[in-house]
Amino acid sequence: MALRAQMPYSVGVHYARGQDVSPTFEGWEPNADGSYSLYFGYYNRNSEEELDVPLGPANHFDGDADQGQPTHFYAGRHWFVFKRVVPKKWTQNDRLTWTLTTHGKTSVSKGWIQPEWEIDKALITKNSPGDPFLRITNSTPNANNKLPEITASASAVMAGKTTLTANATDDGIPKPSPAGKGRPEGLQIRWITYRGPAKALIDPEVSPVVYGQPVKLEASASFPVPGAYRLRAIATDGSLFSTYDVDVTAGSAASSK
């Protein structure tokens, strides 16, 4: 089935600042146990401004307000940012509703299991090349390709800083294009701020692209505002991606999951 985008990646006039962020429903897929995974992303209409919207009235889901959604919103369109699993008793009449208010405008996105919105790995690959964090350089699905594997951790916070470590491996699919053609292909890790009272300062944010061997990215993160942060490591092989989140409280030890 073809996935219908809720809104285009880039249309009309571009604004650096002052525009709103819209939540987006990307589609759903069935799970082996009969449950369903519903995928969400967002579109920050600003080309430069990033916004922090804490969990609460301006950033919530109906019912259980915290469904794992981000609170830091990078500029531009970001696809398949998180998923929520709903039970197999769900029907086409059920909805998972995300409400987001930014710059005085409230937008709502509703996830449901309508057949036209069913997706799989192939459609995720084909529908997310516009997301700069996912680095989709090969949007041709390969049934043999497996998700990259990634783990990550953070050291205790000392003097407002922590050391982030992420390790990723891949199955070598897709293979690089012939030399000199296209962008570098292979495995890469990127660190981003997923939640927090402000954007963490991470250096370096991105590893080199490496093919045929594991990748390790060690970075330093500092926190301009005290509080609880969730930092995300993203491993992409140029076609598929995996994530790993690390929770850090500025001034104390860190936990990961």
Buried (B, 14 or more C-beta within 10 A) or exposed (E): EEBEBBEEBEEEEEEEEEBBBBBBBBBBBEEEEEEBBBBBBBBBBBEEBBBBBEBEEEBBBEEEBEBBBBBBBBBBBBBBBBBBEBEEEBEEEBBBBBBBBBEEEEBBBBBBBEEEBBBEBBBBBBBBBBBEBBBBBBBEBBEEBBBBBBBBBBBEBEEEBBBBBBBBBBBBBBEBBEEEEEEBBBBBBBBBBBBBBBBBBBEEBBBEBBBEEEBEBEBEBBBEEBBBBBBBBBBBBBBBBBBBBBBBBBEEEBEBE
